[in-house]
Amino acid sequence: MFFLSYTGLRFGEVCALRVSGLDLERRRIAVSRSATAATGLGIVETDTKNHATRGVPFPDFLSKPLADAIEGKSPTDYVFPSKDGEVLPLGEFRWLLDAAASAVKLPGVVPHSLRHTAASLAISAGANIKVVQRMLGHKTATLTLDLYGHLFDEDLDPVAAALDVKARAVADELRTLEAGCPPSPGPSCRRPAAKECPHRDSNPDCADFKSAASANWAIGAFRIA
């Protein structure tokens, strides 16, 4: 259950995961197959929903449990097999999940709920929308945004604060430029010792005119008492 909650794999992808798909050193999962129950056929393995292999990271605290789970197994063995060593059926997993959910008073939890948990945890940890998309195996970032875009609202204040810091830094730099260079050009001087453009006060195409205009605007915007 920790595995589902921190990787975001679909339940069928977890069931089809074999030892060869785990890279414990890099903490990566190669997700390429999915197991699904088919009427009259039992559980069958197919490509993933988007018919593409994706790499999914997992946190370090899962390394030891995963290493224990695959110890002594061959590369083709399932990482999470059923009691009989075959593909884990949904009913067998639900029996365990329902018991665990009941113990912590969270009735109604289903395997797909843990996928949503993984997405929420990744976003709260700072993952951007493209990272979450790749992690979940969504075909487009639009789908990911439609499902989880509301969780990014909390990022608005830090973005505004960062923009404020950047804007104030630019204004400070322009104040320095407005003050001019030192009397004698040296390492701290920003421009060569040369005459100013005679059109700087009247020609909008003049670089000096643009620099002065930008400085005046920024300084005016950030004159805070």
ZIPE-V340975 format. One record per pair of residues at least 24 apart in sequence whose C-alpha atoms are under 8 Angstrom apart, sorted by the first residue. I is the first residue (numbers start at 1). J is the second residue. If there is no record, write none. Layout:
BEGIN
I/J
I/J
END
This chain:
BEGIN
1/97
1/114
3/58
3/62
4/111
4/114
4/115
4/118
5/114
5/115
5/116
5/117
5/118
6/58
6/59
6/117
6/118
6/121
7/56
7/57
7/58
7/115
7/118
7/135
8/114
8/115
8/116
8/117
8/118
8/119
8/135
8/136
9/115
9/135
9/136
10/112
10/115
11/111
11/112
12/36
13/48
14/80
15/78
15/79
15/80
15/81
15/87
15/88
15/89
16/45
16/78
16/87
17/78
17/79
17/80
18/75
18/76
18/77
18/78
18/79
19/70
19/73
19/74
19/75
19/76
19/77
19/78
19/79
20/75
20/76
24/63
24/66
24/67
27/57
27/58
27/59
27/60
27/63
28/55
28/56
28/57
28/58
29/55
29/56
29/57
29/58
30/54
30/55
30/56
31/55
31/56
35/87
43/87
43/89
50/137
50/138
50/139
54/134
54/135
54/137
55/134
55/135
56/134
56/135
57/135
119/148
120/148
120/151
123/151
123/152
168/222
170/218
171/215
171/218
171/219
171/222
172/219
174/214
174/215
174/218
174/219
175/215
175/219
177/215
178/212
178/215
END
